[in-house]
């Protein structure tokens, strides 16, 4: 098979169509299903009264926005981890970075209020600590590929265990929170810092996009990247911090949603190659669409009850991970 | 005589307490081709890393002009030296053109992609390595030889005055190896300085101005023009193999061409 990588100009329209379709599905489906005509009518008359209008404007639209933000952050951070660690299996959830962020966020919730900026800040500290731990363990062993994944899974389990202990120990509404953090959920989003978090996410994605050339060079391994003129230590720190902050914001908003950062960049690489000039924006758009779609599914399958969105992404992502693992083992 | 751009003085290097290189001294003039030769494990690749400041010597020094190698930043070094690495796995598939454009990293503004000028160098480099037809192929689908040519194209696109090759033609077939050798000689004649690690004695002797021969213990057996360095005695010291050396005169009669023939396997195997 020598198809090469062609028709690269199609990436933007196709990605946008995917996102558009997911958003329409996210607005139409749920406990109260809408027809397409109803949806168009509601969207063009924002001030009309009625239950369905309220559902769309007050519930579904903010939720679709939140899902899009979290999906974008997770997909882009996964892309960055994969490039820097030179490992297509790296994903914030598998690497334990999400677990670290969740632990940080729950620590903040235990001692401060949910409104506080301490939540994303401690999530960021947790994400970076977990990443550092995994990176140092994997670096000690030169054969990084599987060591990295194992170290990540272990750090993730450790964080989840401490998290469970904290949740059961803390007095306030433990079971609801536990489910929220451990399986991922987009049902809330009343945080005062949400607009700032969204702004930071968008800026980080644009910043990472502008460093596409750097990410390309990192995929060649740190040794070759150094020969191509990269100040490895400084640039790696920048990329880890940027991706870690994206994960921290995503986890503080939605808990542990796994595999978005694995599935999305991989699918895009299959279509248009690994060049980050396309990969970063495509991953951002498709990641947003993927989580919006997964959330629509999570709200519909057991309606009126809701499945945590992390369950849906894991049902798609975990088999995909196993498939990739088998592919690489050959 | 051209100016020396690289000067190595009494360099010693050890790795985890084991001496890898001892008392290496030589100089490289601009526009010359130097081949570093020696058995597996004699420290050739390590020496290349020392030359570009990636490792620090225990004693002795590596001078780029008046600056010690380890004092140059990665960027400054990449402006001086482009490296064609040993074969490496490609976990991600890039378009070959994008892969070659990575060689232009140091020239790009940190917030912008390759410029039109960058792409011009990329396409030139692809053409000069016979790989223009690979431009839109996926790097993960390339054969070993194709990938080596693409790596060479990337190093050429970097437009550095010095080119370092670490066994960069090992995977090439006879025809492509020959065309790369011709390309290297041509580059040398146009002022590019080339430092290569090679196991191909015949082509190294033909294109190199200087040869550095290392012993298995990492000592310098000899340094100088090929016909002085590649003698039967030196080669036996380096590789433990006896060779017959044929000397031919080139058509213009000015240079000697050496041909090395290892003894047939049926000789010398019996005690």
HADDOCK unambig.tbl for C-alpha pairs under 7 A between the chains (distance, minus, plus):
assign (segid A and resid 4 and name CA) (segid B and resid 136 and name CA) 5.68 0.50 0.50
assign (segid A and resid 4 and name CA) (segid B and resid 137 and name CA) 3.80 0.50 0.50
assign (segid A and resid 4 and name CA) (segid B and resid 138 and name CA) 4.72 0.50 0.50
assign (segid A and resid 5 and name CA) (segid B and resid 95 and name CA) 5.94 0.50 0.50
assign (segid A and resid 5 and name CA) (segid B and resid 136 and name CA) 5.75 0.50 0.50
assign (segid A and resid 5 and name CA) (segid B and resid 137 and name CA) 5.82 0.50 0.50
assign (segid A and resid 5 and name CA) (segid B and resid 138 and name CA) 5.78 0.50 0.50
assign (segid A and resid 6 and name CA) (segid B and resid 136 and name CA) 6.67 0.50 0.50
assign (segid A and resid 210 and name CA) (segid B and resid 111 and name CA) 4.80 0.50 0.50
assign (segid A and resid 210 and name CA) (segid B and resid 112 and name CA) 6.10 0.50 0.50
assign (segid A and resid 211 and name CA) (segid B and resid 110 and name CA) 6.50 0.50 0.50
assign (segid A and resid 211 and name CA) (segid B and resid 111 and name CA) 5.88 0.50 0.50
assign (segid A and resid 213 and name CA) (segid B and resid 102 and name CA) 7.00 0.50 0.50
assign (segid A and resid 213 and name CA) (segid B and resid 105 and name CA) 6.66 0.50 0.50
assign (segid A and resid 213 and name CA) (segid B and resid 113 and name CA) 6.41 0.50 0.50
assign (segid A and resid 217 and name CA) (segid B and resid 102 and name CA) 5.99 0.50 0.50
assign (segid A and resid 226 and name CA) (segid B and resid 74 and name CA) 6.16 0.50 0.50
assign (segid A and resid 227 and name CA) (segid B and resid 74 and name CA) 6.93 0.50 0.50
assign (segid A and resid 227 and name CA) (segid B and resid 78 and name CA) 5.94 0.50 0.50
assign (segid A and resid 227 and name CA) (segid B and resid 83 and name CA) 6.53 0.50 0.50
assign (segid A and resid 228 and name CA) (segid B and resid 78 and name CA) 5.70 0.50 0.50
assign (segid A and resid 228 and name CA) (segid B and resid 103 and name CA) 6.23 0.50 0.50
assign (segid A and resid 228 and name CA) (segid B and resid 105 and name CA) 6.76 0.50 0.50
assign (segid A and resid 229 and name CA) (segid B and resid 74 and name CA) 4.78 0.50 0.50
assign (segid A and resid 229 and name CA) (segid B and resid 75 and name CA) 4.19 0.50 0.50
assign (segid A and resid 229 and name CA) (segid B and resid 78 and name CA) 4.86 0.50 0.50
assign (segid A and resid 229 and name CA) (segid B and resid 106 and name CA) 5.81 0.50 0.50
assign (segid A and resid 230 and name CA) (segid B and resid 74 and name CA) 6.06 0.50 0.50
assign (segid A and resid 230 and name CA) (segid B and resid 75 and name CA) 6.44 0.50 0.50
assign (segid A and resid 231 and name CA) (segid B and resid 74 and name CA) 5.89 0.50 0.50
assign (segid A and resid 273 and name CA) (segid B and resid 93 and name CA) 5.56 0.50 0.50
assign (segid A and resid 273 and name CA) (segid B and resid 94 and name CA) 5.13 0.50 0.50
assign (segid A and resid 273 and name CA) (segid B and resid 95 and name CA) 6.31 0.50 0.50
assign (segid A and resid 274 and name CA) (segid B and resid 92 and name CA) 6.00 0.50 0.50
assign (segid A and resid 274 and name CA) (segid B and resid 93 and name CA) 5.57 0.50 0.50
assign (segid A and resid 274 and name CA) (segid B and resid 94 and name CA) 4.92 0.50 0.50
assign (segid A and resid 275 and name CA) (segid B and resid 94 and name CA) 5.79 0.50 0.50
assign (segid A and resid 275 and name CA) (segid B and resid 98 and name CA) 6.71 0.50 0.50
